[in-house]
Amino acid sequence: MRRFTYSDAKSHKFWAIDLKGSSFTVTFGRVGTAGQSQTKTFPTAEKATAW
């Protein structure tokens, strides 16, 4: 899983991307919260990686 954060004077956010087989899940939100997740599924693992 790769995790990214962004901080400035007004916000402190995170994004996490988890690739598993033919799908990936992106979780995002304010640091310190569980955030929200979205999953996208592809026909093959190669297509998921390429997207």
Summary of the structure (lengths in Angstrom):
residues: 51
radius of gyration: 12.8
end to end distance: 15.9
largest distance: 41.6
contacts: 116
relative contact order: 0.24
helix: 12%
strand: 57%
